[in-house]
Amino acid sequence: MASSHIVGPRLVALGSALLLGLSATPALAGPTDRGVAAPTVEEQRLERAVPQEILRRSGFDAVAPAFARALDRAHSYGQAERIVVRHGQALWKRAVDRVQGRGPRGGDLSRGDDRPLYWARLGMTRELRTWQPKGCGLDAQRRARLLRKLEVSSRGQDAVRYPAGHGKRMKRVLLTGFDPFTLDRDVRISNPSGATALALDGTVVRTAAGPVRIETVTFPVRWTDFADGAVERALRRQLPRVDLFTTVSQGRVGKFDIERTNGAWRGGFGDNENLSSTGTVPVADPGSQPQWTTTTLPYKDIVAASTGRFRVYDNTAVTEIPAGGSTPVDRPGGPTPGSTARQGGGGDYLSNEIAYRATLLRDRLGLRDRLPGGHVHTPVLQFGAGNTDPASGSVTDPEFVRNRLDIVKQTRRIVVAAVSAGARP
C-alpha cells in the first residue's frame, strides 16, 4: 500500500463528541432528528456484480439482511448498541473461522479469501447508516457512535486475547492488516495483509523462543479514520502487553519489504472513499511529533532467514527535504539529520502512516528499547496471467489462490523469524 510504488492502496469527522457517556438504555431520538445518511462511496460499490458474486459464493450474502432484521427489533439505543456489537463480533469470528477451516465453507470461493468480510461489513454499515427505527429517529451523533462500534467489533479490535501469566509464558505477537483498496481500478482486488490477519488470528506457532500466540486486527483504508485516532485507540492498550508487533500491508510486486523508516507525511493518494489528504500526519501533541520513526524489528535476521519464495528486502530508502532545503530528495540510505519527511520506506500512503503511528505510539509509551515493532510490506496479490482484465476476468483463479497462500505462509514465517531472533545469544 505504498504510494511511492502504487500497486494496487468519511467522511464526517466523528470528533470527541462520540466519547460522551450514554445511559444504559436511552430512548432513541425524536422523530424530527433522524440522522439518516446516504450510503458512502465505499458502500455504493456493493451494487456492482463482483461484490455480489463474492458475497454469494462465500455464503456471506445473508449477513447484512440478518443484521437489518435484528436492528428493526431494537426499541432503545442500548438494545441497538448490543445488536451492533454482537453482530460485528459474529462477523469477525465467522470470517476467521472460514479462513481457518472451521464451520461451513458457505460456497465455492476458497476459504482463505479476505473479501467476504470486507463486503459483508460494508453491507452492515450501509444498513446501519440508513436505518430508521420504528416510530422515532436516531440522531447523527449516536448513529456515528454505533458505526464506530461496528467497525471496532467487526475488525477484531475488541477481541484480542492473550494467555495470562508472566515469566516463561507464551510470547505474544500483535499483527495488523488492511482492507482491499484501489477498488475503482479493479473491484475484484483482495488484500493479502487482511487475508494474513484472518489466517493467523488466535493461532499458536512454535519458534526458537518458544510458543507464540498471534492476535490480529484490521483497519480501513480511509484517511479520516486514521486522523480520528483509530490506530491509537486499537493499539494503545495492546502494545505494553505484547512481545512483538508488526503492521502489514500490500506493497511491491514480487517482494517483501521490511520498512526501516517511516515518515510523517501524507502524499494525497485517494482512499477507499476517493478522498485525498496531503500534509503532515495528524497526531496528538504535534509539537513533539518527529519527522521520522524507525523499526525495531530484527530486520537483519528476517532478511537472512529462509521464509519463502519471495525475496525479502531491508528497505532503507526515503524521500526527504534536506535541512535548509526546499526540494524533495530521494535518499537510498535513509534520512539525513534535520530533514523533513516526504516519503518513508513504505511511501506516503496509509501503510506508511500506520507504521508511523504504531511506532510513534511505541516510543511515546516508553517501549522503544524493549519492544520489537515495525512494518512489513507483502508482495502484490496477483491474478493469473490470463485473468488480468477487471471487466471480463474471474473473481478468482488457481494462481490467485496459490499466491495468497504463499504470501500468508511467508508472512507467518517472517513473524517466526522475528520472534526467534530474540532467542539467539
VOVEX-981625 format. One record per residue (C-alpha): residue number from 1; x, y, z; residue in one letter. Coordinates in nm, 3 decimals. Layout:
N
[site NUM; [X; Y; Z]; A],
...
//
This chain:
425
[site 1; [0.000; 0.000; 0.000]; M],
[site 2; [0.295; 0.225; -0.067]; A],
[site 3; [0.219; 0.520; -0.293]; S],
[site 4; [0.585; 0.558; -0.389]; S],
[site 5; [0.529; 0.238; -0.582]; H],
[site 6; [0.149; 0.231; -0.602]; I],
[site 7; [0.043; -0.123; -0.664]; V],
[site 8; [-0.292; -0.200; -0.604]; G],
[site 9; [-0.375; 0.130; -0.199]; P],
[site 10; [-1.552; 0.979; 0.599]; R],
[site 11; [-1.635; 1.144; 0.588]; L],
[site 12; [-1.791; 1.333; 0.861]; V],
[site 13; [-1.533; 1.372; 1.138]; A],
[site 14; [-1.664; 1.178; 1.432]; L],
[site 15; [-1.496; 1.403; 1.685]; G],
[site 16; [-1.472; 1.395; 2.058]; S],
[site 17; [-1.849; 1.408; 2.091]; A],
[site 18; [-1.857; 1.036; 2.023]; L],
[site 19; [-1.687; 0.974; 2.355]; L],
[site 20; [-1.972; 1.124; 2.558]; L],
[site 21; [-2.127; 0.886; 2.805]; G],
[site 22; [-2.469; 0.748; 2.733]; L],
[site 23; [-2.720; 0.597; 2.972]; S],
[site 24; [-2.766; 0.223; 2.957]; A],
[site 25; [-3.091; 0.215; 2.761]; T],
[site 26; [-3.188; 0.566; 2.646]; P],
[site 27; [-3.480; 0.610; 2.412]; A],
[site 28; [-3.395; 0.672; 2.051]; L],
[site 29; [-3.401; 1.031; 1.930]; A],
[site 30; [-3.715; 1.225; 1.847]; G],
[site 31; [-3.881; 1.198; 1.508]; P],
[site 32; [-3.751; 1.534; 1.387]; T],
[site 33; [-3.383; 1.435; 1.419]; D],
[site 34; [-3.336; 1.121; 1.216]; R],
[site 35; [-2.963; 1.145; 1.142]; G],
[site 36; [-3.002; 0.927; 0.833]; V],
[site 37; [-2.712; 0.948; 0.587]; A],
[site 38; [-2.679; 0.830; 0.231]; A],
[site 39; [-2.453; 0.530; 0.166]; P],
[site 40; [-2.087; 0.624; 0.133]; T],
[site 41; [-1.879; 0.591; -0.182]; V],
[site 42; [-1.736; 0.270; -0.037]; E],
[site 43; [-2.081; 0.126; 0.036]; E],
[site 44; [-2.214; 0.220; -0.308]; Q],
[site 45; [-1.968; -0.024; -0.469]; R],
[site 46; [-2.174; -0.304; -0.317]; L],
[site 47; [-2.417; -0.271; -0.605]; E],
[site 48; [-2.161; -0.394; -0.855]; R],
[site 49; [-2.173; -0.751; -0.980]; A],
[site 50; [-1.835; -0.858; -0.838]; V],
[site 51; [-1.907; -0.779; -0.470]; P],
[site 52; [-2.241; -0.954; -0.500]; Q],
[site 53; [-2.074; -1.260; -0.652]; E],
[site 54; [-1.811; -1.269; -0.376]; I],
[site 55; [-2.080; -1.249; -0.108]; L],
[site 56; [-2.293; -1.514; -0.275]; R],
[site 57; [-2.006; -1.757; -0.336]; R],
[site 58; [-1.893; -1.736; 0.027]; S],
[site 59; [-2.235; -1.750; 0.193]; G],
[site 60; [-2.185; -1.402; 0.339]; F],
[site 61; [-2.472; -1.257; 0.135]; D],
[site 62; [-2.711; -1.322; 0.425]; A],
[site 63; [-2.507; -1.120; 0.680]; V],
[site 64; [-2.642; -0.771; 0.611]; A],
[site 65; [-3.009; -0.875; 0.577]; P],
[site 66; [-2.991; -1.062; 0.909]; A],
[site 67; [-2.834; -0.757; 1.071]; F],
[site 68; [-3.108; -0.531; 0.932]; A],
[site 69; [-3.380; -0.758; 1.073]; R],
[site 70; [-3.212; -0.753; 1.413]; A],
[site 71; [-3.188; -0.372; 1.409]; L],
[site 72; [-3.558; -0.346; 1.338]; D],
[site 73; [-3.627; -0.522; 1.669]; R],
[site 74; [-3.441; -0.254; 1.868]; A],
[site 75; [-3.657; -0.009; 2.063]; H],
[site 76; [-3.383; 0.173; 2.256]; S],
[site 77; [-3.031; 0.290; 2.196]; Y],
[site 78; [-2.897; 0.032; 2.440]; G],
[site 79; [-3.064; -0.250; 2.250]; Q],
[site 80; [-2.928; -0.117; 1.920]; A],
[site 81; [-2.579; -0.095; 2.064]; E],
[site 82; [-2.586; -0.454; 2.186]; R],
[site 83; [-2.712; -0.575; 1.848]; I],
[site 84; [-2.438; -0.386; 1.665]; V],
[site 85; [-2.159; -0.525; 1.882]; V],
[site 86; [-2.295; -0.879; 1.880]; R],
[site 87; [-2.332; -0.889; 1.502]; H],
[site 88; [-1.996; -0.720; 1.445]; G],
[site 89; [-1.816; -0.970; 1.664]; Q],
[site 90; [-2.001; -1.256; 1.498]; A],
[site 91; [-1.891; -1.134; 1.154]; L],
[site 92; [-1.526; -1.123; 1.257]; W],
[site 93; [-1.544; -1.468; 1.415]; K],
[site 94; [-1.722; -1.612; 1.114]; R],
[site 95; [-1.459; -1.471; 0.879]; A],
[site 96; [-1.171; -1.604; 1.091]; V],
[site 97; [-1.336; -1.945; 1.124]; D],
[site 98; [-1.396; -1.969; 0.750]; R],
[site 99; [-1.036; -1.883; 0.664]; V],
[site 100; [-0.900; -2.122; 0.926]; Q],
[site 101; [-1.118; -2.413; 0.811]; G],
[site 102; [-1.384; -2.418; 1.082]; R],
[site 103; [-1.754; -2.432; 1.013]; G],
[site 104; [-1.930; -2.433; 0.679]; P],
[site 105; [-1.747; -2.308; 0.375]; R],
[site 106; [-2.065; -2.142; 0.255]; G],
[site 107; [-1.988; -2.163; -0.115]; G],
[site 108; [-1.720; -2.244; -0.368]; D],
[site 109; [-1.498; -1.940; -0.303]; L],
[site 110; [-1.168; -2.052; -0.147]; S],
[site 111; [-1.163; -2.041; 0.231]; R],
[site 112; [-0.859; -1.814; 0.258]; G],
[site 113; [-1.032; -1.518; 0.093]; D],
[site 114; [-1.047; -1.191; 0.288]; D],
[site 115; [-1.302; -1.023; 0.059]; R],
[site 116; [-1.625; -1.170; 0.206]; P],
[site 117; [-1.550; -0.996; 0.537]; L],
[site 118; [-1.489; -0.663; 0.366]; Y],
[site 119; [-1.803; -0.661; 0.154]; W],
[site 120; [-2.025; -0.806; 0.429]; A],
[site 121; [-1.910; -0.534; 0.669]; R],
[site 122; [-1.997; -0.267; 0.414]; L],
[site 123; [-2.341; -0.422; 0.379]; G],
[site 124; [-2.383; -0.388; 0.755]; M],
[site 125; [-2.257; -0.029; 0.773]; T],
[site 126; [-2.492; 0.066; 0.488]; R],
[site 127; [-2.786; -0.087; 0.675]; E],
[site 128; [-2.689; 0.097; 0.994]; L],
[site 129; [-2.628; 0.427; 0.817]; R],
[site 130; [-2.974; 0.426; 0.657]; T],
[site 131; [-3.167; 0.252; 0.938]; W],
[site 132; [-3.476; 0.435; 1.063]; Q],
[site 133; [-3.603; 0.296; 1.394]; P],
[site 134; [-3.976; 0.240; 1.404]; K],
[site 135; [-4.171; 0.531; 1.543]; G],
[site 136; [-3.875; 0.761; 1.601]; C],
[site 137; [-3.541; 0.875; 1.467]; G],
[site 138; [-3.177; 0.828; 1.563]; L],
[site 139; [-2.964; 1.142; 1.586]; D],
[site 140; [-2.642; 1.167; 1.385]; A],
[site 141; [-2.413; 1.158; 1.689]; Q],
[site 142; [-2.549; 0.830; 1.824]; R],
[site 143; [-2.561; 0.678; 1.477]; R],
[site 144; [-2.192; 0.765; 1.436]; A],
[site 145; [-2.119; 0.602; 1.771]; R],
[site 146; [-2.293; 0.284; 1.656]; L],
[site 147; [-2.097; 0.287; 1.331]; L],
[site 148; [-1.772; 0.311; 1.525]; R],
[site 149; [-1.873; 0.019; 1.745]; K],
[site 150; [-1.950; -0.184; 1.436]; L],
[site 151; [-1.609; -0.103; 1.287]; E],
[site 152; [-1.427; -0.199; 1.607]; V],
[site 153; [-1.617; -0.523; 1.669]; S],
[site 154; [-1.608; -0.646; 1.308]; S],
[site 155; [-1.231; -0.588; 1.282]; R],
[site 156; [-1.131; -0.796; 1.585]; G],
[site 157; [-1.020; -0.486; 1.773]; Q],
[site 158; [-1.222; -0.577; 2.083]; D],
[site 159; [-1.138; -0.948; 2.064]; A],
[site 160; [-0.762; -0.954; 2.131]; V],
[site 161; [-0.698; -1.219; 2.394]; R],
[site 162; [-0.365; -1.345; 2.528]; Y],
[site 163; [-0.296; -1.614; 2.790]; P],
[site 164; [-0.246; -1.477; 3.140]; A],
[site 165; [0.080; -1.512; 3.326]; G],
[site 166; [0.440; -1.396; 3.300]; H],
[site 167; [0.789; -1.541; 3.324]; G],
[site 168; [0.809; -1.844; 3.097]; K],
[site 169; [0.474; -1.762; 2.945]; R],
[site 170; [0.373; -1.796; 2.586]; M],
[site 171; [0.504; -1.499; 2.390]; K],
[site 172; [0.256; -1.256; 2.240]; R],
[site 173; [0.252; -1.106; 1.891]; V],
[site 174; [0.010; -0.848; 1.750]; L],
[site 175; [-0.031; -0.821; 1.373]; L],
[site 176; [-0.246; -0.578; 1.177]; T],
[site 177; [-0.391; -0.594; 0.825]; G],
[site 178; [-0.586; -0.377; 0.584]; F],
[site 179; [-0.900; -0.386; 0.371]; D],
[site 180; [-0.878; -0.418; -0.008]; P],
[site 181; [-0.817; -0.087; -0.185]; F],
[site 182; [-0.797; 0.078; -0.532]; T],
[site 183; [-1.132; -0.084; -0.599]; L],
[site 184; [-1.232; 0.157; -0.874]; D],
[site 185; [-0.936; 0.028; -1.072]; R],
[site 186; [-1.032; -0.335; -1.013]; D],
[site 187; [-1.321; -0.416; -0.780]; V],
[site 188; [-1.205; -0.778; -0.760]; R],
[site 189; [-0.898; -0.682; -0.556]; I],
[site 190; [-0.807; -0.866; -0.237]; S],
[site 191; [-0.553; -0.755; 0.024]; N],
[site 192; [-0.302; -1.019; 0.138]; P],
[site 193; [-0.248; -0.837; 0.467]; S],
[site 194; [-0.617; -0.879; 0.551]; G],
[site 195; [-0.604; -1.243; 0.445]; A],
[site 196; [-0.298; -1.291; 0.667]; T],
[site 197; [-0.476; -1.133; 0.964]; A],
[site 198; [-0.769; -1.372; 0.928]; L],
[site 199; [-0.543; -1.674; 0.881]; A],
[site 200; [-0.325; -1.602; 1.186]; L],
[site 201; [-0.573; -1.464; 1.437]; D],
[site 202; [-0.565; -1.665; 1.760]; G],
[site 203; [-0.309; -1.913; 1.629]; T],
[site 204; [-0.010; -2.051; 1.819]; V],
[site 205; [0.321; -2.102; 1.638]; V],
[site 206; [0.640; -2.271; 1.752]; R],
[site 207; [0.960; -2.065; 1.744]; T],
[site 208; [1.314; -2.084; 1.879]; A],
[site 209; [1.189; -1.859; 2.159]; A],
[site 210; [0.908; -2.099; 2.246]; G],
[site 211; [0.536; -2.093; 2.164]; P],
[site 212; [0.391; -1.769; 2.035]; V],
[site 213; [0.028; -1.659; 2.035]; R],
[site 214; [-0.063; -1.431; 1.742]; I],
[site 215; [-0.359; -1.196; 1.767]; E],
[site 216; [-0.468; -0.977; 1.478]; T],
[site 217; [-0.684; -0.677; 1.392]; V],
[site 218; [-0.761; -0.497; 1.068]; T],
[site 219; [-0.801; -0.134; 0.966]; F],
[site 220; [-0.990; 0.056; 0.696]; P],
[site 221; [-0.821; 0.232; 0.405]; V],
[site 222; [-0.960; 0.573; 0.496]; R],
[site 223; [-0.765; 0.888; 0.581]; W],
[site 224; [-1.036; 1.023; 0.814]; T],
[site 225; [-1.042; 0.717; 1.040]; D],
[site 226; [-0.667; 0.747; 1.091]; F],
[site 227; [-0.689; 1.120; 1.166]; A],
[site 228; [-0.964; 1.037; 1.415]; D],
[site 229; [-0.724; 0.813; 1.610]; G],
[site 230; [-0.845; 0.467; 1.507]; A],
[site 231; [-0.493; 0.319; 1.517]; V],
[site 232; [-0.403; 0.460; 1.856]; E],
[site 233; [-0.735; 0.355; 2.013]; R],
[site 234; [-0.687; -0.001; 1.893]; A],
[site 235; [-0.317; -0.037; 1.981]; L],
[site 236; [-0.261; 0.173; 2.295]; R],
[site 237; [-0.376; -0.095; 2.537]; R],
[site 238; [-0.214; -0.379; 2.344]; Q],
[site 239; [0.144; -0.264; 2.285]; L],
[site 240; [0.252; -0.277; 2.653]; P],
[site 241; [0.122; -0.637; 2.668]; R],
[site 242; [0.298; -0.785; 2.366]; V],
[site 243; [0.647; -0.910; 2.288]; D],
[site 244; [0.644; -0.803; 1.923]; L],
[site 245; [0.412; -0.626; 1.680]; F],
[site 246; [0.404; -0.574; 1.310]; T],
[site 247; [0.175; -0.373; 1.090]; T],
[site 248; [0.130; -0.534; 0.749]; V],
[site 249; [0.012; -0.408; 0.411]; S],
[site 250; [0.043; -0.483; 0.042]; Q],
[site 251; [0.347; -0.331; -0.125]; G],
[site 252; [0.554; -0.413; -0.433]; R],
[site 253; [0.517; -0.680; -0.697]; V],
[site 254; [0.709; -0.997; -0.610]; G],
[site 255; [0.883; -0.861; -0.299]; K],
[site 256; [0.856; -0.840; 0.075]; F],
[site 257; [0.995; -0.523; 0.237]; D],
[site 258; [1.087; -0.470; 0.599]; I],
[site 259; [1.050; -0.093; 0.617]; E],
[site 260; [1.335; 0.065; 0.811]; R],
[site 261; [1.199; 0.421; 0.838]; T],
[site 262; [0.850; 0.574; 0.845]; N],
[site 263; [0.773; 0.934; 0.754]; G],
[site 264; [0.531; 1.192; 0.899]; A],
[site 265; [0.380; 1.285; 0.561]; W],
[site 266; [0.056; 1.212; 0.375]; R],
[site 267; [0.100; 1.214; -0.001]; G],
[site 268; [-0.263; 1.256; -0.103]; G],
[site 269; [-0.342; 0.935; -0.292]; F],
[site 270; [-0.716; 0.867; -0.286]; G],
[site 271; [-0.853; 0.631; -0.022]; D],
[site 272; [-1.148; 0.393; -0.037]; N],
[site 273; [-1.387; 0.689; -0.017]; E],
[site 274; [-1.199; 0.860; -0.302]; N],
[site 275; [-1.081; 1.126; -0.057]; L],
[site 276; [-0.733; 1.275; -0.065]; S],
[site 277; [-0.524; 1.409; 0.222]; S],
[site 278; [-0.189; 1.585; 0.189]; T],
[site 279; [0.026; 1.719; 0.471]; G],
[site 280; [0.188; 1.619; 0.798]; T],
[site 281; [0.038; 1.309; 0.958]; V],
[site 282; [-0.211; 1.445; 1.215]; P],
[site 283; [-0.136; 1.313; 1.563]; V],
[site 284; [-0.196; 1.418; 1.923]; A],
[site 285; [0.066; 1.658; 2.064]; D],
[site 286; [0.204; 1.766; 1.726]; P],
[site 287; [0.463; 1.984; 1.898]; G],
[site 288; [0.660; 1.675; 1.996]; S],
[site 289; [0.598; 1.491; 1.669]; Q],
[site 290; [0.914; 1.361; 1.497]; P],
[site 291; [0.957; 1.363; 1.120]; Q],
[site 292; [1.074; 1.003; 1.124]; W],
[site 293; [1.025; 0.686; 1.326]; T],
[site 294; [1.219; 0.364; 1.284]; T],
[site 295; [1.158; -0.006; 1.302]; T],
[site 296; [1.277; -0.210; 1.597]; T],
[site 297; [1.206; -0.538; 1.420]; L],
[site 298; [1.520; -0.754; 1.379]; P],
[site 299; [1.538; -0.678; 1.007]; Y],
[site 300; [1.878; -0.837; 0.952]; K],
[site 301; [1.760; -1.169; 1.094]; D],
[site 302; [1.437; -1.154; 0.895]; I],
[site 303; [1.612; -1.083; 0.565]; V],
[site 304; [1.865; -1.361; 0.630]; A],
[site 305; [1.602; -1.622; 0.716]; A],
[site 306; [1.462; -1.865; 0.462]; S],
[site 307; [1.096; -1.770; 0.475]; T],
[site 308; [0.951; -1.847; 0.131]; G],
[site 309; [0.960; -1.795; -0.243]; R],
[site 310; [0.951; -1.414; -0.240]; F],
[site 311; [1.271; -1.222; -0.171]; R],
[site 312; [1.270; -1.012; 0.148]; V],
[site 313; [1.439; -0.670; 0.145]; Y],
[site 314; [1.568; -0.443; 0.419]; D],
[site 315; [1.424; -0.126; 0.267]; N],
[site 316; [1.617; 0.181; 0.382]; T],
[site 317; [1.505; 0.430; 0.115]; A],
[site 318; [1.313; 0.751; 0.196]; V],
[site 319; [1.232; 1.081; 0.031]; T],
[site 320; [1.311; 1.394; 0.231]; E],
[site 321; [1.351; 1.769; 0.211]; I],
[site 322; [1.701; 1.820; 0.350]; P],
[site 323; [1.758; 2.064; 0.635]; A],
[site 324; [1.764; 2.414; 0.488]; G],
[site 325; [1.632; 2.291; 0.154]; G],
[site 326; [1.302; 2.315; -0.030]; S],
[site 327; [1.314; 2.034; -0.286]; T],
[site 328; [1.243; 1.665; -0.212]; P],
[site 329; [1.544; 1.435; -0.249]; V],
[site 330; [1.549; 1.056; -0.266]; D],
[site 331; [1.779; 0.902; -0.004]; R],
[site 332; [1.850; 0.529; -0.060]; P],
[site 333; [2.024; 0.501; 0.278]; G],
[site 334; [1.766; 0.675; 0.494]; G],
[site 335; [1.701; 1.030; 0.618]; P],
[site 336; [1.969; 1.287; 0.699]; T],
[site 337; [1.973; 1.494; 1.021]; P],
[site 338; [1.713; 1.768; 1.041]; G],
[site 339; [1.530; 1.668; 0.726]; S],
[site 340; [1.155; 1.687; 0.662]; T],
[site 341; [0.971; 1.371; 0.560]; A],
[site 342; [0.807; 1.332; 0.222]; R],
[site 343; [0.807; 0.951; 0.195]; Q],
[site 344; [0.902; 0.676; 0.434]; G],
[site 345; [1.033; 0.345; 0.308]; G],
[site 346; [0.672; 0.243; 0.262]; G],
[site 347; [0.578; 0.556; 0.072]; G],
[site 348; [0.332; 0.827; 0.178]; D],
[site 349; [0.004; 0.637; 0.191]; Y],
[site 350; [-0.181; 0.468; 0.478]; L],
[site 351; [0.064; 0.179; 0.503]; S],
[site 352; [0.341; 0.425; 0.585]; N],
[site 353; [0.101; 0.605; 0.818]; E],
[site 354; [0.002; 0.300; 1.020]; I],
[site 355; [0.370; 0.214; 1.057]; A],
[site 356; [0.445; 0.571; 1.165]; Y],
[site 357; [0.155; 0.584; 1.411]; R],
[site 358; [0.226; 0.242; 1.564]; A],
[site 359; [0.599; 0.307; 1.611]; T],
[site 360; [0.538; 0.661; 1.739]; L],
[site 361; [0.291; 0.516; 1.991]; L],
[site 362; [0.553; 0.257; 2.087]; R],
[site 363; [0.804; 0.535; 2.153]; D],
[site 364; [0.560; 0.761; 2.339]; R],
[site 365; [0.469; 0.470; 2.566]; L],
[site 366; [0.839; 0.432; 2.651]; G],
[site 367; [0.866; 0.091; 2.483]; L],
[site 368; [1.121; 0.159; 2.211]; R],
[site 369; [1.412; -0.014; 2.385]; D],
[site 370; [1.224; -0.332; 2.470]; R],
[site 371; [0.952; -0.383; 2.208]; L],
[site 372; [1.036; -0.502; 1.857]; P],
[site 373; [0.791; -0.349; 1.614]; G],
[site 374; [0.764; -0.213; 1.265]; G],
[site 375; [0.610; -0.265; 0.923]; H],
[site 376; [0.611; -0.548; 0.669]; V],
[site 377; [0.507; -0.491; 0.310]; H],
[site 378; [0.390; -0.803; 0.131]; T],
[site 379; [0.402; -0.867; -0.243]; P],
[site 380; [0.104; -0.766; -0.452]; V],
[site 381; [-0.160; -1.038; -0.464]; L],
[site 382; [-0.192; -1.101; -0.837]; Q],
[site 383; [-0.440; -1.291; -1.050]; F],
[site 384; [-0.325; -1.549; -1.301]; G],
[site 385; [-0.171; -1.439; -1.631]; A],
[site 386; [-0.491; -1.495; -1.825]; G],
[site 387; [-0.716; -1.323; -1.570]; N],
[site 388; [-0.597; -0.963; -1.567]; T],
[site 389; [-0.892; -0.779; -1.723]; D],
[site 390; [-1.113; -0.630; -1.447]; P],
[site 391; [-1.407; -0.601; -1.687]; A],
[site 392; [-1.419; -0.962; -1.800]; S],
[site 393; [-1.197; -1.155; -1.558]; G],
[site 394; [-1.296; -1.401; -1.290]; S],
[site 395; [-1.304; -1.308; -0.920]; V],
[site 396; [-1.059; -1.592; -0.853]; T],
[site 397; [-0.831; -1.843; -1.020]; D],
[site 398; [-0.579; -2.111; -0.912]; P],
[site 399; [-0.275; -1.882; -0.934]; E],
[site 400; [-0.452; -1.613; -0.733]; F],
[site 401; [-0.527; -1.867; -0.460]; V],
[site 402; [-0.171; -2.004; -0.466]; R],
[site 403; [-0.020; -1.655; -0.447]; N],
[site 404; [-0.236; -1.569; -0.147]; R],
[site 405; [-0.147; -1.891; 0.034]; L],
[site 406; [0.224; -1.835; -0.031]; D],
[site 407; [0.214; -1.475; 0.092]; I],
[site 408; [0.025; -1.573; 0.408]; V],
[site 409; [0.266; -1.858; 0.482]; K],
[site 410; [0.570; -1.640; 0.425]; Q],
[site 411; [0.435; -1.362; 0.646]; T],
[site 412; [0.385; -1.621; 0.920]; R],
[site 413; [0.745; -1.736; 0.878]; R],
[site 414; [0.865; -1.377; 0.893]; I],
[site 415; [0.690; -1.344; 1.229]; V],
[site 416; [0.855; -1.666; 1.345]; V],
[site 417; [1.197; -1.539; 1.230]; A],
[site 418; [1.143; -1.209; 1.410]; A],
[site 419; [1.044; -1.372; 1.739]; V],
[site 420; [1.318; -1.634; 1.712]; S],
[site 421; [1.584; -1.364; 1.666]; A],
[site 422; [1.523; -1.253; 2.022]; G],
[site 423; [1.610; -1.601; 2.149]; A],
[site 424; [1.958; -1.609; 1.992]; R],
[site 425; [2.259; -1.525; 2.208]; P],
//
